[in-house]
């Protein structure tokens, strides 16, 4: 029986020979490698079979780049930008649902779908833009991990940046152990991050009334250029463009039936998986901003905008001895978990757009090198302040690239010829295009503000 019709956990996993014959599939080495229960199985058995890809997606929403933008937003503007974190996560939930649906229904990831649909020159442009986004994300992981190693063990930042290259070997080792192993490792790291920030929230003792008001959007966010810059950084750090490519691929690791009921079930459980995981990511992002707001805003520390300063000040300001240590532990877990998903995203994008397959360790070494060079340069020349500014800038770059991933995604999932009965419903189509328009408009506005101020 072909693996695409596997419906019972007692049936054999698709053998390696079949996967070799289907090299056109996304991540062919793990395609349809995880069995799913029969159609009459319980809700929870089905959910556990599909549980996992959402956690890998959620990692991208709590990587070190988010920390820099959330800390800057909380310290400067208190709880005001909490609404941006909430709206960004709501955007993300819909967009990740569309990405999962595209992969499940068409059997193509977003990169492959772009290659199929667009001309070669357009596909190459989209590939370059996506590689820039992955490099920016990787840059955040490199800097974040280096800062965490410095905070925990006193390792100089420059050496920490170089040390992060070695995680290529770690990623390669776990990739060879199966996809469930990677999902389990990421789940463990997310649990560490979550636990650390539960403590931070309790220790910071935020103003709950002001916090609840911060969840309501304010016009000032758009009219204040400095606040808008940080807000767009939060948007770029939250809705990660490479996560859309990643999600459309890794949902295909499940061996669900390739008929209409099987695909509907897969979409349902993949959406539950990603939505719940993104709620966890929202808590972490909100917790970072709330901790910064409670600890620094209105207390003379409004200029705290980088991770190192926040770490140094948390314990003396909050009076909680473990605050700084757990902050650094969560940062290290964040950087390392993002490394795993960054590897997969890079592989998916290169294979999807170019149909070029490299060994995972070589692909990781290339992307890591691209990130290490600017990080090492800035670290040596400008030290801690320079790396903090570079982190925020990397998230703004991600936000600029976001439009070039979101528009094709909405276009493809709204195309009946591609999606058939699974095409976006009219209300979903309208909401998705509104989200796309908001993302594009915010980025154009930020560019206009930047250039007019510099004139």
TAFEN-V386168 format. One record per residue. N is the residue number from 1. PHI is phi as a letter, one per 40 degrees, with the letter a starting at -180 (NA if undefined). Layout:
N_PHI + N_PHI
This chain:
1_NA + 2_c + 3_c + 4_c + 5_b + 6_c + 7_b + 8_b + 9_c + 10_c + 11_c + 12_c + 13_c + 14_d + 15_c + 16_c + 17_c + 18_c + 19_c + 20_c + 21_c + 22_b + 23_c + 24_c + 25_c + 26_c + 27_f + 28_d + 29_c + 30_b + 31_c + 32_f + 33_c + 34_b + 35_c + 36_b + 37_c + 38_c + 39_c + 40_c + 41_c + 42_c + 43_d + 44_c + 45_c + 46_c + 47_c + 48_c + 49_c + 50_c + 51_c + 52_i + 53_d + 54_c + 55_c + 56_c + 57_c + 58_c + 59_d + 60_c + 61_c + 62_b + 63_c + 64_d + 65_c + 66_c + 67_c + 68_c + 69_c + 70_c + 71_c + 72_c + 73_c + 74_c + 75_c + 76_c + 77_b + 78_g + 79_c + 80_d + 81_c + 82_c + 83_c + 84_c + 85_c + 86_c + 87_c + 88_c + 89_c + 90_c + 91_d + 92_c + 93_c + 94_c + 95_c + 96_c + 97_c + 98_c + 99_c + 100_c + 101_c + 102_d + 103_c + 104_c + 105_c + 106_c + 107_g + 108_b + 109_c + 110_c + 111_c + 112_c + 113_c + 114_c + 115_c + 116_c + 117_c + 118_c + 119_c + 120_d + 121_c + 122_c + 123_c + 124_c + 125_c + 126_c + 127_c + 128_c + 129_c + 130_c + 131_c + 132_c + 133_c + 134_c + 135_c + 136_c + 137_c + 138_c + 139_c + 140_c + 141_c + 142_c + 143_c + 144_c + 145_c + 146_c + 147_c + 148_c + 149_c + 150_c + 151_c + 152_c + 153_b + 154_g + 155_c + 156_d + 157_d + 158_c + 159_c + 160_c + 161_c + 162_c + 163_c + 164_c + 165_c + 166_c + 167_c + 168_d + 169_c + 170_c + 171_c + 172_d + 173_c + 174_c + 175_c + 176_c + 177_c + 178_h + 179_c + 180_c + 181_c + 182_c + 183_c + 184_c + 185_c + 186_c + 187_d + 188_c + 189_c + 190_c + 191_c + 192_c + 193_c + 194_c + 195_c + 196_c + 197_c + 198_c + 199_c + 200_c + 201_c + 202_c + 203_c + 204_c + 205_f + 206_c + 207_c + 208_c + 209_c + 210_c + 211_c + 212_c + 213_c + 214_c + 215_c + 216_c + 217_c + 218_b + 219_c + 220_d + 221_c + 222_c + 223_c + 224_c + 225_d + 226_c + 227_c + 228_c + 229_d + 230_c + 231_c + 232_c + 233_c + 234_c + 235_c + 236_c + 237_c + 238_c + 239_c + 240_c + 241_c + 242_c + 243_c + 244_c + 245_c + 246_c + 247_c + 248_c + 249_c + 250_c + 251_c + 252_c + 253_c + 254_c + 255_c + 256_c + 257_c + 258_c + 259_b + 260_c + 261_c + 262_c + 263_c + 264_c + 265_c + 266_c + 267_c + 268_d + 269_c + 270_c + 271_c + 272_c + 273_d + 274_c + 275_c + 276_c + 277_c + 278_c + 279_c + 280_c + 281_c + 282_c + 283_d + 284_c + 285_c + 286_c + 287_c + 288_c + 289_c + 290_c + 291_c + 292_c + 293_c + 294_c + 295_c + 296_b + 297_c + 298_g + 299_b + 300_g + 301_b + 302_c + 303_c + 304_c + 305_b + 306_b + 307_c + 308_c + 309_c + 310_c + 311_c + 312_c + 313_c + 314_d + 315_c + 316_c + 317_c + 318_c + 319_g + 320_b + 321_c + 322_c + 323_d + 324_c + 325_c + 326_c + 327_d + 328_c + 329_c + 330_c + 331_c + 332_c + 333_c + 334_c + 335_c + 336_c + 337_c + 338_c + 339_c + 340_c + 341_c + 342_c + 343_c + 344_c + 345_c + 346_c + 347_c + 348_c + 349_c + 350_c + 351_c + 352_c + 353_c + 354_b + 355_f + 356_b + 357_b + 358_b + 359_c + 360_d + 361_c + 362_c + 363_c + 364_c + 365_c + 366_c + 367_c + 368_c + 369_c + 370_c + 371_c + 372_c + 373_d + 374_c + 375_c + 376_c + 377_c + 378_c + 379_c + 380_c + 381_c + 382_b + 383_g + 384_c + 385_c + 386_c + 387_c + 388_c + 389_c + 390_c + 391_c + 392_c + 393_c + 394_c + 395_c + 396_c + 397_c + 398_c + 399_c + 400_c + 401_c + 402_d + 403_d + 404_c + 405_b + 406_c + 407_c + 408_c + 409_c + 410_c + 411_c + 412_c + 413_c + 414_c + 415_c + 416_c + 417_c + 418_c + 419_b + 420_g + 421_c + 422_c + 423_d + 424_d + 425_c + 426_d + 427_c + 428_c + 429_c + 430_c + 431_c + 432_c + 433_c + 434_c + 435_c + 436_c + 437_c + 438_c + 439_c + 440_c + 441_c + 442_c + 443_c + 444_c + 445_c + 446_c + 447_c + 448_c + 449_c + 450_c + 451_c + 452_c + 453_c + 454_c + 455_c
